Structures are given as structure tokens and as C-alpha cells.
Amino acid sequence: MATKVVGLAVLFAFVFNQILVEAHFTVKKAAAKKWNKSKSENIVKGLNSFAFALHRTLPSDGDLFYSPYGIANALAMAFAGSGGKTRDEIANALGWNNSLPKEIHTMFGHLLVELAENRDGRKSSLLLANSVWVEKQERVQNRFRRLIERHYGGKFGKSNFYGDPEGSRKKINNWASIKTKGTIKELLPKGAINRETRVILTNAVYFKESWKNPFDVRQTKMRKFHMSSNKVKKIPMMEGYFKVSMLRNNYFTGIDLPYRGGRFSMVVLLPNSRNGLTDAEKSLNWSSLQKSSRRKRKVRIVLPKIKITSRYELTNRLRSLGVKSLFNDHCDLSRMFKAGGHVFVTNAVHQASVVVDEKGSEASAATALFLGRSLIQDFVANRPFLFFIKDNAEKLILFAGRFSPS
């Protein structure tokens, strides 16, 4: 869609970055007494920084929608099984390089528990699910399993990637579809799973909520919208008068539009100049924008109805953020697998969808990290064979034979 809508979609992701949780999360509350709010805030700050850094790697024009938290959550699960340089690179990309791994997992779990609470007494409007799909012949470390189950609410499932890659793909896609209420149906494209796949780390995020004050459908009209291509097109635009907080800096003027219950809201940032989105995006600073929030006032709001579906390959984007060894044979996932070998992330995909209308918003995202092990090809000499002894310098066969006992 056009420039203004792109800015809106970007802000969706930033808002959801802070509110991702699953109503049925099984993260244990036993350690709640050790809750450290300041450390949790550091984790959130790192996630927000990652969101902005990731955003700068995505296409600079056209529609855009994604969940930086969903991607970070999948990376965090890989972090739980990593060591050495690989662990350091992930921690640095997520802004956690000044925290101890144990502290990160503990605070991550506490954050999920804190956000999962239904403070207004209603059913949660936000769901988050994590799963680890393991090749049936593979074995993961018990410590890794405990970390994922305890701090990330992750469920482990066995799959037959080697013998039935297509069946495994359908099973994981079905899981993603269920967790996102049918909005993400094809997270894994055909051919995504191959015989080298050993583990797939998956994350799903789903959000649905009504506006605190819905738009009147009768006020929705076809209005002019200035596209990023400088063309003008008429699209459905909602209109209403609402009391909202305003945000403002040198590049943006924004509103903070609340959803029902007030726990969640959508921040919409409009560039101060018609063609100024590109420059404005470069200046994005979440902390300063939040500090610029002003007293609520009644505002006439005209907002497009939005429907965006996006898919991104993440491998090169994450490499550009410094997460490099995770994607090559220098990867250290020794804390994840019981058996050694060259295991690394062979692919990383992300899909997201959002619908915004007069009633409210529905948004979802799913992420998958494919972990593969270079296959050790079997050579079983259990039938008659020939053999040769040769001089490699002169490439000369010195002896030749056949082994064929009678």
C-alpha cells in the first residue's frame, strides 16, 4: 500500500514487540519472588533495539508487516542451545550482551508471565506459542529441553523429517494455523524441509482486539490517498472523533489509539512531510517518541482500512545484524544436541498478517528456524567390491584387487 500505511504497519510491529504473550503459557511462576523489574526492562529495551535494527534490513518501500518479537523469540530459543561465538552473536543482536545467559532466560520467562496476566478480567487478546520439532532419530540435551519448557513455554514434538518431509511440513503448518486462528496457513513452503533437517524452532503470535471506541462504519468512505509512487488513489478510509494521546518530534506526528480495556494500543506515526517517510524512518527512536507523549485531546482521525500479508526470508537479514556463525558450519549448538556434528541454521522464514477495520485489529505472525546437520553418508561394504592402491603424486595405480570371498 502507500507510504503512510507502511509507516502504520511498522508501528504495529513495534507495539506488538512489547505485548507478546500466550494465555495458556505454561511458564512456571515458582521463581516469581526473584522478579527484577529493572532487568526485565533491559530485556525489553534490547528487543526494541532489535526491532529497529531489523526494520532497517527490510524493503524500504511498499507494504510491510512483521513481528520483531516473534523473530527474536525464535532466536532466543536458538540462544538457549548455543555456545561460544554463536551465543555471543545472538546476544549482541538482541541487545543482551551485558547480561548473563541464565539471567536472560529467567527474565524472559518472568516477562512472559507478567504480560500473560488478564488484568481486566477478560480473556487474553494475545496468544504466543513456541514449539521445537525434533527429527525422531535426533536427541536434544535435557538442559536445553528444560530451558525451553520452563522459560519459553515451548512444547517438544517428534517428526520424521528424513522419511516424510512433506508430512512433517503439513504437521508444522497445521500447528501454526491453529495457533494463529487460521491466519497463517503456509508458514513452511513446499520443499522447505529436506533430509538434512534435524530440528525446527517455531514461534507463533496472534492478536485480536476491538477498539476502545470503534469507528462508525457509516463514516467510512473512499478518500484520496497519496501513494509512495506520488500517485493518488482512492481507498476506504475510516473517520471518527476520539480522545487520544499525541506524539510529536521533528519527523513525525502521532497518535496512541487504545484498544478495549486500555492494555493495548496502536501507535500511528505520520511523517510531517508528504514524501518524508524514508528520512523519518531513519530517525526512529522509540524511547524519545514515548517521552514525547502529550496530554489527551479530542482529535479527528482518518485512517485507512488495512489488510497486509507479508513473507520474509531472514537468513541474510540476520547475518547483516551480526548473527553469522548461526548460519554456517562454525555454528556452536552444543548445548542443544546430545550428539556432536555440524549443526547450523539452514533457513529462517517469517510470515505475518494484519487486518485493521472499524471494529479493531487482528494480527498474526509465525517464524521458523530450520536446523540441519550435514548428513554422514553411509558406505557399507557388505557385497563384493574392487579396490586399488595408487600413487597420488603420479596418479598411478600401483595395485588393484577385488574382494569377493566365495
C-alpha positions as CSV (number, residue, x, y, z in Angstrom):
1,M,0.0,0.0,0.0
2,A,1.1,3.6,0.2
3,T,3.7,5.4,2.2
4,K,1.5,6.3,5.2
5,V,0.2,2.8,5.5
6,V,3.8,1.4,5.5
7,G,4.6,3.7,8.5
8,L,1.5,2.4,10.2
9,A,2.4,-1.3,9.7
10,V,5.9,-0.7,11.0
11,L,4.5,0.8,14.2
12,F,2.2,-2.2,14.6
13,A,5.3,-4.4,14.9
14,F,6.9,-2.1,17.4
15,V,3.8,-2.0,19.6
16,F,3.4,-5.8,19.5
17,N,7.0,-6.2,20.4
18,Q,6.2,-5.3,23.9
19,I,2.9,-7.2,24.4
20,L,3.5,-10.8,23.3
21,V,2.2,-13.5,25.5
22,E,0.0,-16.6,25.4
23,A,-3.0,-17.1,27.7
24,H,-2.2,-20.7,28.2
25,F,1.5,-20.2,28.6
26,T,3.0,-22.8,30.9
27,V,5.9,-20.8,32.2
28,K,6.3,-21.6,35.8
29,K,5.6,-18.9,38.4
30,A,7.7,-20.5,41.2
31,A,10.6,-18.1,40.8
32,A,8.3,-15.0,40.7
33,K,9.8,-13.9,44.1
34,K,13.1,-13.2,42.3
35,W,11.3,-10.9,39.8
36,N,13.6,-8.0,38.9
37,K,11.8,-5.3,37.0
38,S,14.9,-3.3,36.0
39,K,16.5,-6.4,34.5
40,S,13.2,-7.2,32.7
41,E,13.2,-3.6,31.3
42,N,16.7,-4.2,29.9
43,I,15.5,-7.3,28.1
44,V,12.6,-5.3,26.6
45,K,15.0,-2.5,25.7
46,G,17.2,-5.0,23.8
47,L,14.1,-6.4,22.0
48,N,13.0,-3.0,20.9
49,S,16.5,-2.1,19.7
50,F,16.5,-5.3,17.7
51,A,13.1,-4.4,16.2
52,F,14.5,-1.1,14.8
53,A,17.7,-2.7,13.6
54,L,15.7,-5.5,11.8
55,H,13.4,-2.9,10.3
56,R,16.3,-1.2,8.5
57,T,17.1,-4.5,6.8
58,L,13.6,-4.9,5.3
59,P,12.4,-3.4,2.0
60,S,12.3,0.4,2.0
61,D,9.1,0.8,0.1
62,G,5.7,-1.0,-0.3
63,D,3.6,-2.7,2.4
64,L,5.4,-4.0,5.4
65,F,4.3,-6.0,8.4
66,Y,6.2,-8.4,10.7
67,S,6.7,-9.3,14.3
68,P,10.2,-8.5,15.6
69,Y,9.3,-10.2,18.8
70,G,8.3,-13.4,17.1
71,I,11.6,-13.4,15.3
72,A,13.5,-12.6,18.5
73,N,11.7,-15.3,20.4
74,A,12.8,-17.9,17.8
75,L,16.4,-16.6,18.1
76,A,16.2,-16.7,21.8
77,M,15.3,-20.4,21.7
78,A,18.4,-21.0,19.5
79,F,20.3,-18.9,22.0
80,A,19.3,-21.3,24.7
81,G,21.1,-24.1,22.9
82,S,24.1,-22.2,21.7
83,G,27.6,-21.6,23.0
84,G,30.8,-19.7,22.2
85,K,30.8,-17.2,19.3
86,T,27.3,-18.2,18.2
87,R,25.8,-17.4,21.6
88,D,27.7,-14.0,21.7
89,E,26.5,-13.0,18.3
90,I,22.8,-13.7,19.1
91,A,23.1,-11.9,22.4
92,N,24.6,-8.9,20.7
93,A,22.0,-8.8,18.0
94,L,19.2,-8.9,20.7
95,G,20.9,-6.3,22.9
96,W,21.6,-8.8,25.6
97,N,25.4,-8.7,25.5
98,N,25.6,-7.2,29.0
99,S,23.5,-9.9,30.6
100,L,24.3,-13.5,31.7
101,P,22.6,-16.3,29.8
102,K,20.9,-17.6,32.9
103,E,19.7,-14.1,33.8
104,I,18.3,-13.7,30.2
105,H,16.2,-16.9,30.3
106,T,14.9,-16.2,33.8
107,M,13.9,-12.6,33.0
108,F,12.4,-13.7,29.6
109,G,10.2,-16.2,31.4
110,H,9.2,-13.6,34.0
111,L,8.4,-11.1,31.4
112,L,6.0,-13.6,29.7
113,V,4.3,-14.4,32.9
114,E,3.9,-10.8,33.8
115,L,2.4,-9.9,30.4
116,A,0.2,-13.0,30.4
117,E,-2.0,-11.8,33.3
118,N,-5.5,-10.9,32.3
119,R,-5.6,-7.7,34.3
120,D,-9.0,-6.6,33.1
121,G,-10.7,-9.9,33.9
122,R,-11.3,-10.7,30.2
123,K,-9.9,-13.5,28.1
124,S,-6.4,-12.5,26.8
125,S,-6.5,-10.9,23.3
126,L,-2.9,-12.0,22.7
127,L,-1.6,-15.5,22.2
128,L,2.0,-16.7,21.9
129,A,3.2,-20.3,21.3
130,N,6.6,-21.9,20.9
131,S,7.4,-25.4,19.7
132,V,10.6,-27.4,19.0
133,W,10.2,-30.1,16.3
134,V,12.9,-32.7,16.5
135,E,13.8,-35.4,14.0
136,K,12.8,-38.7,15.6
137,Q,16.4,-40.0,15.4
138,E,17.9,-36.9,17.0
139,R,18.4,-36.3,20.7
140,V,18.4,-32.9,22.4
141,Q,20.2,-32.0,25.6
142,N,18.0,-32.3,28.7
143,R,19.2,-28.9,29.9
144,F,18.0,-27.3,26.6
145,R,14.6,-29.0,26.9
146,R,14.2,-27.7,30.5
147,L,15.1,-24.2,29.5
148,I,12.6,-24.1,26.6
149,E,9.8,-25.6,28.6
150,R,10.3,-23.6,31.7
151,H,11.1,-20.1,30.3
152,Y,9.6,-20.1,26.9
153,G,6.6,-22.4,27.4
154,G,7.8,-24.4,24.5
155,K,6.4,-27.8,23.5
156,F,8.6,-30.6,22.0
157,G,7.3,-32.8,19.2
158,K,8.9,-35.6,17.2
159,S,8.9,-35.5,13.4
160,N,10.1,-37.7,10.6
161,F,11.9,-35.1,8.6
162,Y,14.1,-37.7,6.9
163,G,11.4,-40.2,5.9
164,D,8.4,-38.0,5.5
165,P,9.4,-34.3,4.9
166,E,6.1,-33.4,3.3
167,G,4.1,-34.9,6.1
168,S,6.2,-33.1,8.6
169,R,5.7,-29.8,6.8
170,K,2.0,-30.2,6.9
171,K,2.0,-31.0,10.6
172,I,4.0,-27.9,11.4
173,N,1.9,-25.7,9.1
174,N,-1.2,-27.1,10.8
175,W,0.3,-26.2,14.2
176,A,1.0,-22.6,13.0
177,S,-2.5,-22.3,11.6
178,I,-4.2,-23.4,14.8
179,K,-2.1,-21.1,16.9
180,T,-2.8,-18.1,14.7
181,K,-6.5,-18.8,14.3
182,G,-6.2,-19.8,10.7
183,T,-4.4,-16.6,9.5
184,I,-1.0,-18.2,8.9
185,K,-1.7,-21.4,6.9
186,E,1.5,-22.0,4.9
187,L,4.4,-21.0,7.2
188,L,6.7,-23.6,5.6
189,P,6.6,-23.6,1.8
190,K,6.9,-26.8,-0.2
191,G,10.4,-28.2,-0.3
192,A,11.4,-26.3,2.9
193,I,12.1,-29.5,4.8
194,N,14.8,-31.9,3.5
195,R,16.7,-34.9,4.7
196,E,19.3,-32.7,6.4
197,T,16.7,-31.0,8.7
198,R,17.2,-32.1,12.3
199,V,15.2,-29.5,14.3
200,I,12.8,-26.7,13.5
201,L,12.2,-24.0,16.1
202,T,8.8,-22.3,15.6
203,N,7.1,-19.4,17.1
204,A,3.5,-18.1,16.6
205,V,1.9,-14.8,17.7
206,Y,-1.8,-13.9,17.5
207,F,-3.5,-10.7,18.5
208,K,-7.2,-9.7,18.1
209,E,-8.9,-6.8,19.9
210,S,-11.6,-4.2,19.5
211,W,-11.0,-0.5,19.6
212,K,-11.9,1.2,22.9
213,N,-14.1,3.4,20.7
214,P,-14.9,1.7,17.4
215,F,-15.2,3.7,14.2
216,D,-18.7,4.3,12.7
217,V,-18.9,2.1,9.6
218,R,-21.3,4.7,8.1
219,Q,-18.4,7.2,8.1
220,T,-16.0,5.0,6.1
221,K,-15.7,6.5,2.6
222,M,-13.5,6.3,-0.4
223,R,-10.9,9.0,0.0
224,K,-7.8,10.2,-1.8
225,F,-4.6,8.6,-0.6
226,H,-1.1,9.7,-1.8
227,M,0.8,6.7,-2.7
228,S,4.6,6.3,-2.3
229,S,4.9,6.4,-6.1
230,N,3.4,10.0,-5.9
231,K,0.2,8.8,-7.5
232,V,-3.1,9.5,-5.9
233,K,-5.6,6.6,-5.4
234,K,-9.0,6.4,-3.6
235,I,-9.1,3.8,-0.9
236,P,-11.5,3.0,2.0
237,M,-10.8,5.4,4.9
238,M,-12.3,5.3,8.3
239,E,-13.2,8.5,10.2
240,G,-14.0,9.3,13.8
241,Y,-13.5,11.8,16.7
242,F,-11.6,10.3,19.6
243,K,-9.7,11.5,22.7
244,V,-6.2,10.2,22.3
245,S,-2.6,11.0,23.4
246,M,-0.5,12.8,20.8
247,L,3.2,12.2,20.0
248,R,5.4,14.6,18.1
249,N,9.0,15.2,17.0
250,N,10.8,16.8,14.1
251,Y,9.8,14.0,11.7
252,F,6.5,12.6,12.9
253,T,3.2,13.5,14.4
254,G,1.5,10.5,16.0
255,I,-1.5,9.2,17.9
256,D,-1.8,6.5,20.5
257,L,-5.2,4.8,19.7
258,P,-6.3,2.5,22.6
259,Y,-8.0,-0.9,22.2
260,R,-10.8,-2.1,24.6
261,G,-9.6,-2.3,28.2
262,G,-6.7,0.1,27.6
263,R,-4.0,-2.5,27.9
264,F,-3.1,-2.5,24.3
265,S,-3.0,0.4,21.8
266,M,-1.9,1.2,18.3
267,V,0.6,3.9,17.7
268,V,0.3,5.6,14.3
269,L,3.1,7.9,13.2
270,L,2.5,10.2,10.2
271,P,5.5,11.8,8.6
272,N,5.4,15.6,8.8
273,S,6.1,15.9,5.1
274,R,4.3,14.0,2.3
275,N,7.4,12.4,0.9
276,G,9.3,12.3,4.2
277,L,8.8,8.7,5.3
278,T,12.2,7.4,4.3
279,D,14.1,10.1,6.2
280,A,11.7,9.8,9.1
281,E,12.2,6.1,9.5
282,K,15.9,6.6,9.8
283,S,15.3,8.9,12.8
284,L,13.0,6.5,14.6
285,N,13.8,6.4,18.3
286,W,11.2,4.5,20.4
287,S,12.2,5.9,23.8
288,S,12.1,9.6,22.7
289,L,8.8,9.1,20.9
290,Q,7.3,7.7,24.1
291,K,8.6,10.6,26.1
292,S,7.0,13.0,23.6
293,S,3.5,11.7,24.5
294,R,1.3,14.7,25.4
295,R,-2.0,15.1,27.3
296,K,-5.0,13.5,25.6
297,R,-7.1,15.7,23.4
298,K,-10.0,15.2,21.1
299,V,-8.8,14.5,17.5
300,R,-10.5,13.9,14.2
301,I,-8.9,10.7,13.0
302,V,-9.0,9.5,9.4
303,L,-7.3,6.1,9.0
304,P,-7.2,3.6,6.1
305,K,-8.6,0.2,6.4
306,I,-5.7,-2.2,6.1
307,K,-5.0,-5.7,5.0
308,I,-1.4,-6.8,4.6
309,T,0.2,-10.3,4.3
310,S,4.0,-10.5,4.2
311,R,6.6,-13.2,4.0
312,Y,10.4,-12.7,4.6
313,E,13.5,-14.8,4.3
314,L,15.5,-13.9,7.3
315,T,18.9,-15.5,6.8
316,N,20.7,-12.7,5.1
317,R,18.9,-10.0,7.2
318,L,20.1,-11.6,10.4
319,R,23.6,-12.1,9.1
320,S,23.6,-8.3,8.4
321,L,22.9,-7.8,12.1
322,G,25.9,-9.8,13.1
323,V,24.3,-13.2,13.6
324,K,26.7,-15.0,11.2
325,S,28.0,-18.3,12.7
326,L,24.5,-19.5,13.4
327,F,24.2,-20.0,9.6
328,N,27.4,-21.8,8.8
329,D,29.4,-24.8,9.9
330,H,31.1,-22.8,12.6
331,C,27.8,-22.8,14.5
332,D,28.0,-23.9,18.1
333,L,24.7,-25.5,19.2
334,S,26.5,-28.0,21.5
335,R,24.1,-27.1,24.3
336,M,21.1,-28.2,22.2
337,F,22.2,-31.6,20.8
338,K,23.5,-34.7,22.6
339,A,25.3,-35.9,19.5
340,G,28.1,-33.8,18.0
341,G,28.3,-32.8,14.4
342,H,28.0,-29.8,12.2
343,V,24.5,-28.4,13.1
344,F,23.5,-24.9,11.9
345,V,20.5,-22.9,10.8
346,T,19.9,-23.7,7.1
347,N,16.9,-21.4,6.7
348,A,14.8,-18.9,8.5
349,V,11.4,-17.8,7.4
350,H,8.8,-15.3,8.8
351,Q,5.2,-14.7,7.7
352,A,2.8,-12.0,9.1
353,S,-0.7,-10.8,8.5
354,V,-2.8,-7.8,9.7
355,V,-6.3,-6.6,9.2
356,V,-7.5,-3.2,10.6
357,D,-11.1,-2.1,10.3
358,E,-13.8,-0.2,12.0
359,K,-14.1,-2.8,14.8
360,G,-10.5,-3.3,15.7
361,S,-7.4,-5.2,14.7
362,E,-6.4,-8.8,14.0
363,A,-2.7,-9.5,13.6
364,S,-0.6,-12.7,13.5
365,A,2.9,-13.8,12.7
366,A,4.9,-17.1,12.7
367,T,8.6,-17.7,12.5
368,A,10.6,-20.9,11.8
369,L,14.3,-21.6,12.1
370,F,15.5,-24.7,10.3
371,L,18.4,-26.5,12.0
372,G,20.2,-29.0,9.8
373,R,23.1,-31.5,10.3
374,S,25.3,-32.3,7.4
375,L,24.4,-35.9,6.6
376,I,27.0,-38.5,7.1
377,Q,26.5,-40.7,4.1
378,D,26.7,-44.4,4.8
379,F,29.2,-46.6,3.0
380,V,28.7,-50.2,4.0
381,A,30.9,-52.6,2.0
382,N,28.7,-55.6,2.5
383,R,29.0,-57.1,-1.0
384,P,31.8,-57.8,-3.4
385,F,34.0,-54.8,-4.3
386,L,37.1,-53.7,-6.2
387,F,40.0,-51.9,-4.6
388,F,43.1,-50.1,-5.7
389,I,46.3,-48.8,-4.2
390,K,47.6,-45.7,-6.1
391,D,50.4,-43.2,-6.0
392,N,48.7,-39.8,-5.7
393,A,51.7,-37.8,-6.8
394,E,51.9,-39.5,-10.1
395,K,48.2,-40.6,-10.2
396,L,49.4,-44.1,-10.9
397,I,47.6,-47.3,-9.9
398,L,50.1,-49.5,-8.1
399,F,47.8,-52.4,-7.1
400,A,44.4,-53.5,-8.0
401,G,42.1,-56.1,-6.5
402,R,38.7,-57.5,-5.9
403,F,37.2,-58.6,-2.7
404,S,34.7,-61.3,-3.4
405,P,35.0,-64.3,-0.9
406,S,33.3,-67.5,-2.0
